[in-house]
């Protein structure tokens, strides 16, 4: 759905019959605000779960979006980008317990991430970028045992990362950029550093100092195959983002 100015609310009634739909792209629907305040009719609510086979959802450049709708339980990939008024993910993520890939980019009104994000045990990829009012991540991240790629960038109010990150036993790639208030890594995440395949630290002066040759973190990161540290570059390897289909945009018909 592209540039649908008549779309004000998540079209639940219209989606009820789309039992086989696997992918939804919504972009430049600037009047879309979220879920309708009016309840569905009793007949519609008896039709079962909404979009039971939906696997990918992309919502991009929807200027009026305030909140995510309730997402189906078996959704695998979620990309929300450049929605300047979005202030809540809580209701949307509460029931989506099978997510593997979550990317939240360019949402400057977002001031918190839902606790439910910390309960996403299937999560493999988490990207949080350009959320200028976000001060913290969810506290309970130790359950992310499948998470192998974590990228945090352009979050100028982020001052700390949660404890308990030693539970990220699958973590291979870590990118932290342009988060100048981050002064250290929690002990649990420090334990995971030697097992990384790729590490990027940039625009975080205190972290860069800790990671430089001879610094307190140097012994932990010196054997990582590829690193990008602003003050201690040891390769020209550029940031790796897996080719996940939720980043693709269909051609406009």
N, C-alpha and C positions, 0 to 999 in steps of 0.2 A: 504494500500500500504506500503510495507516494503522493505527497502534497494533497491529501484529502482534507480540505478545510471543513467539510461537513462532519468529520469524525470528532466527536466531543468526548465520548466515553468508550471504554473497552467493549466491543460489540459482542457481548456474551450470547445474546439470543441468536445472532447470526452464526456464531461459532458452534452452537450446540449440535448441529448436524454434521460437522466436519470431523468425523471420527478418525479419518485416515491422514489428516493433514500433519506433516512432519516439520515444516519450516515456515516461519512468518518473518517478513521484513517490514518494518514500519519506519518510514523516515520522512522528515519535513511535513509531518502532520501537526501543525503548530497550535491547533486548538484542542488537541487531545489532552485531557487533564488526568485521566485515570479511570477508576471504576465508577459506574453510574450510581448515584445516591438512591435510585429507585430499585427495589428488589424485583427479581424476576418473578414471573407468574408461577404459580404452584405446578402447573403442567411442565414448564421449562425446567424447573429445579429437579423434577423427577427423572430427567433424561440421563442422569449419570454425570460422571466427571467431565468437565469442559476440556476439549482437545486432549484426549487421553494418549494420543500417539505423537504429540508435538515433541520434537527433539531439539530444535534450534529456534531461538527468538532473538532478533536484533531490533532495537529501538534506537533510532539515530536522529539527532537534530530535530527533536520535538520540543519546541520552545516553551509550550505551556504545561508540559507534563509535571504533575506534582507527586505522584506515587505510582508504583507498579501495581498492576492487577494481581489477583491471585494466580499463581503459576501452577501448571500441572505437575503432578508428583514425579513424572518420568522425564521431565525436561533435562537435557544434557548440557546444552551450551546457551549461555546468556551474555549478550553484549548490549550494554546501555551506554550511549555516548552523546555528549554535547547536548544535554538536557538541562539548561541553566536553572530551572525552577524545581527540579526534582529534589525532594527533601526527605523521602522515606522509601526504604526498600523492604521494610519489615513484613508487611502483609504479603508482598509478592513472594518472598523467599520462605515463608513459614511452612508451606506445603511442598516446596520443590526440593525433595530430599535426595535426588539422584544426580545433582549437578556435578559435572566434571570440569567445566571451563566457565569461569565467571570473569568478565572484564567490565569494569566501571570506569569510564573515562570522561573527563570534562563535565563534571556535575558540581559546580561551585557552591550550591545551596545545601549539599549533603553534609550534615554535621556529625553523623554517626553511622556505623554499619550495624546491622541487626545481629543480635546474639546468635540467631539461627545460622548465620554464616559460619560460626565456629563449630556448628554441628554437622557440617557437610562432609561426612567421612569419605565420600567418593571423589572429592574435589582433587583435580590434578593440576590445574592452572588457575592462578589468581592474579589478576592485573588491576591495580588501583592507581589511576593517574589523573592529574589535574583536578583534584578535589580540594580546592584551596581552603575550605573551612573544616576539613576533617582533622580532628586532633588525635585520634587513636584508632587502633584496630580492635576487633573483638578480643576479649580476654582469653577465651577458651579455644585456642588453636592447636592444642596438643593432639587433638583427634584427627588432624589432617595427615594421616599416615600415607596417603597416596599422592600428596602434593609434591610435584617435582619442579615446578616453575613458579616463582614468586617475584612479582615486579611491583615496586612502589615508587611513584615518581610525582614530582610537582605537587607535593603536599606540604606547603610551607608551615603549617601549624602542627604537623605531626612531631611530637617531642619524644616519644618512646614507642617501643614495640613490646608486645605482651610477653610475660614470662611463660614458661612451659613449652617453648618452641623446640625443645629437644625431642619432642614427639614427631617432628617432621622428618621421619627417617628416610623418606624417598627423595628429599630435596636435592636437586642437582644444579639448578640454576637460580641465582639470586641477583636481583638488580634493585638498587636503592639509589635514586637520583633526585637532586634538587629538593632535598628535605633538610634544610640547614639547621633545624633545631634538634635533630637527632645527634646526641652526643656519645652514644655507646650502643652496643648490641646486648640484649639480655643474655644471661649466662647460657640458657638453653640453646639459643641460636648460635652462640660461639662454639658449642659442642658439635654443631653440624657443619661448621666451616671446612674442616679438613676433608670432608667427603664430597664437597662440591666439584662440579666439572667447570663451572663458569661463575665468576663473581664480577659485578659492576658496582662501583661506588663513585658517585660524581655529584658535585654540588652539595656535599655534606662535609664541611670543613673538619669537624671533630672526628668523624669516622675516617676521613682520608688520613688524618694525622695518626690515628691508631693503627691504620693498615700500612703505613709507609714502612720501608725497609728499616728494621731496627725498632719499630714501634711495638706496642703491647700485643697486637693481633698478628704480627708478621709471621711468627712460627705457625700460626693456625692456617694462614692463607698461602704460604710460600710454595706449597706443592700443588695448588690448584692449577690444572692445565691451562686455563685461559682466565686472565683477569683484566679488568679495565678499572684502574684506580687513577683518578685525575693526577695525583702527585706521584704515581708509581706505575706508569703504563709499561706492561711487559709484552704486549702483543697488539696487533691492529684488528683484532677480532671485534666485529660490530655486534650490537645487541641482537640476540637470537629470539625471534618470536615464531613459534611453530605455525605451520600453515593450517590453521583451523578454519573450517568453512564459515564460521559466523563472522569472519572478517570480510568475506566476499559480499559484494553487492550485486544483485541481478541488474541486468541492463533494463532501462526503462522502456516499456512497450508503448 
